[in-house]
Amino acid sequence: MKSKLLSVLSVLLCGAFVEVAAQNSVLNFTGKVTDKSGKGISGVVVNDGVRFTQTDAQGVWTLTADAVVSKFVSISTSAAYQLPQREGLASGFYVSVARLAADGCKHDFVLEKRKQPKDDFYFIAVSDPQVRNAQEMKRWRQETVPDITQTVDFLKQSREVVGTTLGDLVFDNMSLYDEYEASLKNTGATFFQCIGNHDLDLRYQDLHNMAAGTPVYGEMVYNRYFGPTDYSYNVGRVHVVTMKDLNYVGGKRYLESLTGAQIEWLKKDLSYVPKGSLVFLNMHAPAWNRVSGSGNVRNAAELKEALRDYNVHAFTGHTHYFQNNEVADNLYEHNIGAACGAWCAGWINQCGAPNGYLVVDVKGDDVKWHYKSTRRDFSHQFRLYGRGQFLTQSSFVVANIWDWDSACHAVWYQDGKPMGDMEQFVDADEEAAAMKKDRSAAVKTGHLFRAMPADGAKEIKVEFTNRFGEVYTQTLKL
């Protein structure tokens, strides 16, 4: 009865009733996208999570939306305009369907034109704060957030900084959303959010799994704070897409997957983007991990096909380890280390990578990145274990080089003499394994390298050159 009353109310408010069923209403929404002076902005992409349109020459948009399926109408902010935000949190690019109905099915989006369009910016990707309680929230606010803010203070002196948290903002504790939201205000960056499996109200399944017309569903609390889970925007030459890739089926069980409807949404969204463009894709769960490949989305092949015409960098979390995946010439996945490491258990992730976040330097179509370890400077790019310190490799010097890919290079020197390439191998990181009660349960990683010093050697130097030609060295006495 309640849903019928709401449908009738929507009819009266909108005057655009198309269909009403027991738990379904299809409504006509309209509005404008304008600049601060009230002038309409043409060509802005608008969608309700299913259907897409663009504003006309006067900035007017119209959409027919199913209010049972669609909970938001959002715009894909054009690069010529500032990303709308409030106190540093992305805002103003979406409106809830409920509010639209209450406001007569009309809504205007207002954007501020950039004084001078710029193709260069910094992008910060943060995965898995995953705060469970007040103590973990305190650690997030006293360790990670000040580190991010300090980094942003430095970066914003030269250009705009945009950030995204890649899901698991909290750890099944909806009461912490207020404080989490407050923690990222006024960092100096514009921060967007992505939903993770621990950001769902576990009493309810995903919206698409619940009965049609349900007033409650898993994403509802996240939606209340941060809006739609699938959305896009443009900054510089980059089209940025964020998507929910967890399917919560109830009973604390979820699948890492995108629905068919979401893949179709992505295809429609990208249809407005010129082929060959640079695309950033933010998701919580990874898709293409090979070593320690648990957590990959089930329909990675369909996702890859949808992205085939674009130059894509995907940014993911979920695993609490670091792994770079060169999927194809046009597709690179950064499954980055978690801000909370191994679930706030210490200072490292499951693979030995430090707690931290990724800073991406975008200059037009060129992309460089550096992992920023919390409470360390950018020069901290690998950890070195002396002979005998790595229990499964006791005869070797071992380097854990977390931000490794095929374009990187690691060589070693013995008493000043070049000894060639270090040998890459797969194992569990020593420090991560030592944290486990059962060492055999430690996650294996592929970013480990070893070298066997000769008896009597006195000094070993390891030199790591990343894919951008930057050299980092560490030296240890034997």
JONOR-V562670 format. One record per residue. N is the residue number from 1. PSI is psi as a letter, one per 30 degrees, with the letter a starting at -180 (NA if undefined). Layout:
# JONOR-V562670
[[N	PSI] [N	PSI]]
This chain:
# JONOR-V562670
[[1	e] [2	e] [3	e] [4	e] [5	e] [6	e] [7	e] [8	e] [9	e] [10	e] [11	e] [12	e] [13	e] [14	e] [15	g] [16	h] [17	k] [18	e] [19	k] [20	k] [21	a] [22	e] [23	h] [24	k] [25	k] [26	k] [27	l] [28	j] [29	l] [30	l] [31	a] [32	l] [33	j] [34	l] [35	a] [36	f] [37	f] [38	g] [39	k] [40	k] [41	k] [42	l] [43	g] [44	k] [45	k] [46	k] [47	l] [48	g] [49	f] [50	e] [51	l] [52	l] [53	l] [54	l] [55	k] [56	a] [57	f] [58	g] [59	g] [60	k] [61	l] [62	k] [63	k] [64	j] [65	k] [66	j] [67	f] [68	e] [69	e] [70	k] [71	f] [72	l] [73	k] [74	l] [75	l] [76	j] [77	k] [78	k] [79	f] [80	f] [81	l] [82	k] [83	k] [84	k] [85	l] [86	j] [87	h] [88	f] [89	k] [90	k] [91	l] [92	g] [93	g] [94	l] [95	k] [96	k] [97	e] [98	e] [99	e] [100	e] [101	e] [102	f] [103	g] [104	g] [105	g] [106	k] [107	k] [108	k] [109	k] [110	k] [111	l] [112	k] [113	k] [114	k] [115	e] [116	j] [117	k] [118	k] [119	f] [120	k] [121	l] [122	k] [123	k] [124	k] [125	k] [126	k] [127	k] [128	i] [129	e] [130	h] [131	k] [132	e] [133	a] [134	e] [135	e] [136	e] [137	e] [138	e] [139	e] [140	e] [141	f] [142	f] [143	d] [144	e] [145	e] [146	e] [147	e] [148	e] [149	e] [150	e] [151	e] [152	e] [153	e] [154	e] [155	e] [156	f] [157	f] [158	f] [159	l] [160	k] [161	k] [162	k] [163	l] [164	k] [165	k] [166	h] [167	l] [168	h] [169	e] [170	l] [171	i] [172	g] [173	j] [174	f] [175	f] [176	f] [177	e] [178	e] [179	e] [180	e] [181	e] [182	e] [183	f] [184	g] [185	k] [186	h] [187	f] [188	f] [189	l] [190	j] [191	k] [192	l] [193	l] [194	k] [195	k] [196	l] [197	f] [198	g] [199	g] [200	k] [201	j] [202	f] [203	f] [204	l] [205	l] [206	l] [207	e] [208	f] [209	f] [210	l] [211	k] [212	k] [213	g] [214	k] [215	f] [216	k] [217	l] [218	e] [219	f] [220	e] [221	e] [222	e] [223	e] [224	e] [225	e] [226	g] [227	b] [228	l] [229	f] [230	j] [231	l] [232	l] [233	l] [234	k] [235	k] [236	b] [237	g] [238	k] [239	j] [240	k] [241	k] [242	k] [243	k] [244	k] [245	h] [246	k] [247	j] [248	k] [249	g] [250	l] [251	h] [252	g] [253	k] [254	l] [255	k] [256	j] [257	l] [258	k] [259	l] [260	e] [261	e] [262	e] [263	e] [264	e] [265	e] [266	e] [267	e] [268	e] [269	e] [270	f] [271	f] [272	g] [273	k] [274	k] [275	k] [276	f] [277	l] [278	k] [279	k] [280	k] [281	j] [282	k] [283	l] [284	e] [285	k] [286	l] [287	f] [288	g] [289	k] [290	e] [291	k] [292	h] [293	g] [294	k] [295	f] [296	k] [297	k] [298	e] [299	h] [300	e] [301	e] [302	e] [303	e] [304	e] [305	e] [306	f] [307	g] [308	f] [309	g] [310	l] [311	j] [312	k] [313	j] [314	k] [315	k] [316	l] [317	b] [318	e] [319	f] [320	h] [321	l] [322	k] [323	k] [324	k] [325	j] [326	j] [327	e] [328	l] [329	f] [330	g] [331	j] [332	k] [333	k] [334	j] [335	j] [336	l] [337	l] [338	k] [339	e] [340	g] [341	b] [342	i] [343	h] [344	g] [345	f] [346	b] [347	g] [348	l] [349	l] [350	f] [351	g] [352	f] [353	k] [354	l] [355	k] [356	a] [357	l] [358	k] [359	k] [360	k] [361	j] [362	k] [363	j] [364	c] [365	g] [366	k] [367	k] [368	l] [369	l] [370	k] [371	k] [372	j] [373	k] [374	k] [375	g] [376	l] [377	l] [378	f] [379	f] [380	j] [381	f] [382	l] [383	k] [384	k] [385	k] [386	l] [387	k] [388	f] [389	f] [390	j] [391	e] [392	f] [393	h] [394	f] [395	f] [396	l] [397	k] [398	k] [399	k] [400	j] [401	j] [402	e] [403	h] [404	k] [405	a] [406	f] [407	f] [408	l] [409	k] [410	j] [411	l] [412	l] [413	k] [414	j] [415	h] [416	f] [417	k] [418	k] [419	g] [420	a] [421	k] [422	l] [423	k] [424	k] [425	l] [426	k] [427	l] [428	k] [429	k] [430	e] [431	e] [432	e] [433	e] [434	f] [435	f] [436	k] [437	e] [438	j] [439	f] [440	f] [441	f] [442	k] [443	k] [444	l] [445	l] [446	g] [447	h] [448	k] [449	k] [450	l] [451	k] [452	j] [453	l] [454	l] [455	k] [456	f] [457	k] [458	f] [459	k] [460	k] [461	k] [462	k] [463	j] [464	k] [465	j] [466	l] [467	f] [468	g] [469	g] [470	k] [471	k] [472	k] [473	l] [474	k] [475	k] [476	k] [477	k] [478	NA]]
